Amino acid sequence: MGATGNITPSSQPQQEERRLATIMFTDIVGYTAITQKNESLAMKLLEQHREILRAAFQKFGGKEIKTVGDAFVVEFNNTLDAVNCAFEIQRELHVRNGQVPMEDRIFVRLGVHLGDVIHSSGDIYGDAVNIASRIEPFAEPGGICVSQQVYDQVWNKTEFTFKPIDKMRLKNVQLPIELYKVVMPWETPKIVETETLSRGRIAILPFRNITPDGKDEYFADGLTEELIASISKIAGLRVIARTSVMKFKGSEKSIGEIARELQAGTVLGGTVRKVNDRVRVTVELIDGSTEEYIWTETYDRPFKDIFAIQTDIAERVSKALRVQLLSGERRRIRSRAPQSAEAYNVYMKGRFHFFRGSTDGFLSAIQYFEEAIELDPNFALAYAGLSNAYMFLVINGHLPTRQGGGKAKAYAAKALELDPMLAEAHLSMAMVQASYEWNFEAAEKEFKRALELNTSYAFAHARYGLMLLIEGRVDEALSEVLLAEELDPLSSTIRTIAGTVFYYLGRCDEAMLRYKRSLELDPQQQSALDNLGMCHVMKGELDLGVEELKKAVEMDQQNPFCKADLAYAYVKCGKREEAEAILEALKKLASETEAAMVALAGVYAILGDKESALDWLENAYGEHSHYLRNIGLEYWFENIRGEERFRDLMRRMGLPPTQNKSLP
């Protein structure tokens, strides 16, 4: 950056204002050296540079905040406008540079970031400004560098190609930042080709079912899931999670397009045809950058050989990508196979229903898992599936904690007894220990073991992050959910979990970005819509908050937590009568579900009836309700956190006195 002095627009002092904004930071490459060599030329180029950039700022609605030497700090209300403006600047300079001698050319680096800023006295401050200035040097001369936050907003709204840059730890920025460069259309193919995607990051796309009657769709999906699980065990590979790859089921997009969206250097896909007791599997391993075939194979064997096929595919993938498959990894891959091919087929049907994510889906999955165990009593994966299904019925409020949690624990223990090296079983036990036993130390051991066995286990990273948040271990929680987002970039659930961590840390702008992305991926994601409304409330945007919270309540009238959040918003708006009406509705629900007990306690606390709130929390404790583990996070209880009965309850559950770091 040059050193020609600071020029700041004059303005009257004004009150500080905090808001979300997109910040662009610009810098002329080598300007100091030009100044030292030829000061008059430097001043001429600086003026021409300012004329070109200011015209672009005006065209795309950029607000020039200040200049710092040869650099601009510019604010945009719209992230897409900021990226388009950056491209326009580089396009104009590229055309100009082609028409002037080498010594008169101007090369600019541009950095763009979306985040929280503070406006005060005509200037802006905050992490967004700092990060924008820190990422600008990572742009090439004549290039644009954007942060993950910007990429998330615009990747599917532009014709630009984005290439990832390694995750960087920036000066004075706590967490590593994922960076992307915008590939300019005038770059030579040679430059583009050298920036290939990492071949160690692999996407296993949904296998296409080509069985004549199409009835075995469950098997094609199950084969995809099993290959993800098997190949995830190979150290040195990062495997993208099932949720994200399933978004491309039936997609007409090219392999290259899918690879770019998932940032995967290698793509595995194929077809499956299952007829009677035979199965035909065609597999293709493709370079995501060039779309060239790395390896192909066709297996036509008896169905009982399906496990051998999966093992062979994993071994061939590791060989093709020149990653050593250790003997322990090979044993873990082979250990997944049950003794009965028929049991495996039934298990696949159970997984198909499990991933529907509904109460009916979990209940159907339980029936299939139980049938699989009847066929093969030593099938560890089926026991882990039963544990997960019962635990999710508890988490979603469709089974009492004691009833569902007890079964989930027994099945997880059986799965671990049968196969101590099964990552799914360790995750099942981790969720039992965290949500049912409230034994966070034991849960942490299980989470860590699951992630040792499968480093690409995105859902395990996300659930571990939530538990760390409950324990007040903020930095670790953020690290886990950010890694989960990286491994499962198109998962609405993962985005919602990550947003929830930011929400309870009081970082509402970052949370809202994730909730909005979650709703783009799944408009029926109720918890994302609910917490989006609460973010508006926390930012003082009460009308917007109430509007979103009402939509969330309408999505599922039986969800007590959405009702409690709406009551919180009503009280903030001074609409006490509306909150009291919600209280009456929750009284009826509390006689039916333990979840409503905690929500009812929350509304009593919101309305100032501390004793009733504490009484209902004790009632929930008597039911061993897993919902209690979040009470230190919930804003509902902010006015009773100092009560000794509340503190005593937290101690009995093994929770820290204050979990929500945004509360006073």
Buried (B, 14 or more C-beta within 10 A) or exposed (E): BBEBEEEEEEEEEEEEEBBBBBBBBBBBBEBBEBBEEEEEEBEEBBEBBBEBBBEBBEEBEBBBBBBBBBBBBBBBEBBBBBBBBBBBBBBBBBEBBEEEEEEEBBBBBBBBBBBBBBBBEBBBEBBBBBBBBBBBBBBBEBBBBBBBBBBBBBBEEEEBBBBBBEEBEBEEBEEBBBBBBBBBEEBEEEEBEEEEBBBBBBBBBBBBBBBEEEEBBBBBBBBBBBBBBBBBBBEEBBBBBBBBBBBBBEEEEEBBBBBBBBBBBBBBBBBBBBEEEEBBBBBBBBBBBBEEEBBEBEBEEEBBBBBBBBBBBBBBBBEBBEBEBBEEBBEBBBBBBBEBBBBBBBBBBBBBBBBEEEBEBBEBBBBBBBBBBEBBBBBBBBBBBBBBBBBBBBBBBBBBBBEBBBBBBBBBBBBBEBBEBBBBBBBBBBBBBBBBBBBBEBBBBBBBBBBEBBBBBBBBBBBBBBBBBBBBBBEBBBBBBBBBBBBBBBBBBBBBBBBBBBBBBEBBBBBBBBBBBBBBBBEEBBBBBBBBBBBBBBBEBBEBBBEBBBBBBEBBEBBBBBBBBBBBBBBBBEBBEBBBBBBEBBBEBBEEBBBBBBBBBBBBBBBEBBEBBBBBBBBBBEBBBBBBBBBBBBBBBBBBBEBEBBBEBBEEBEBEEBBBEBBE
